[in-house]
Amino acid sequence: MRIHRVRTGDSEVRVVRLAPAPARLALRDDHHWLSMYADREGVTGLTAMWSLAARSARSLVYLPIRSNPAPGDAIGDGVPVSLDLVLAHHSLQFPTASWKRVRARLGTGRAHTTATPDRDFPDGAAIDHQRWYHRTYRDHLGFDIAAHTLFVVGSPTAFREHGAALRDLTEQAPAHMHRHPGPGHCCVELSSGPWTEARTRGNVPARLHIQYCDTW
């Protein structure tokens, strides 16, 4: 990965970019939902960056995947819009409207390596999913779109708890697809809150569907 530091007025934005990004990791706004497609390398890279986002409260975690094509058999509604992905803590309060300007000034950055501990995400059985529906619960993910980029914003708890589903997809999908070759389907779905609304307050689809694809 590469680390970038961009000055914006009196403040500095730290951006952690996955480089190179997996070639088979694609994200689209299909208008009624958000669709992501990933092979083994793609879902592994996504999970690693999600783990980093859970621990990086002061950084934007950036996956430049907008130019990656989706699988040929991907079905969308209307003309889909390809997107990059940024993961950010809500405490950073990053104004998404400034992202286009920040992205244009990233430059080459500085090469960096980091580890993603196996215990970054809790076991699914240890997550109290029922509390997600309590009105006082605040550790939900939020979705926004700016400059052809999907922003997934949340607390460390939100990233860790939803990251458990990504880890399970990483570990289980390849074996599942091997046992069930053909037009199988293995996926997880992340939502912006536990509610049934189709779109967020910013008119962004409230569901992110992540599908494992072993052929492209």
C-alpha angles and dihedrals in degrees: 000000000000131000121219130187117197125185115223110180109300095346137069127225119210114207124189109201127194105231122214095018116213111269093222100055113098134172127194139177102228090183096240094048142001114254127200126182125195140170123206094285092043097051091044091054092045092050092048092052091045088054090050091050090055089060101035108078093162100047140073109229107213130195110186098205103132094111093052114106121231119237114286093245095051111129121214138171113250116326109340121219118225116228143193118223131234124181116201141168114244089227088068089065091203112185103233091204088071094054096094090057093045093048091052090057100047097106120181096313127198124297114244138170128205139172125241108211118226090233097058090105126050124234111270091237090058094058116095098218092177092068089063086076096054112109091227094054112108106173097101129129119250126208128209134161125215132157093358090306130119112221115205107194127185150123124279088260092052093050093046096047095046090040089064088070091051091050090051090051090051092050101038108030100073092052092044092052091047092054092044107038121181128044094353123150126216118171150135128220124213121194138201096240127335095274130110098239112127094216139032125242088268090057092251118140108266096215128072110196113197115194126190111225121186092183126048 
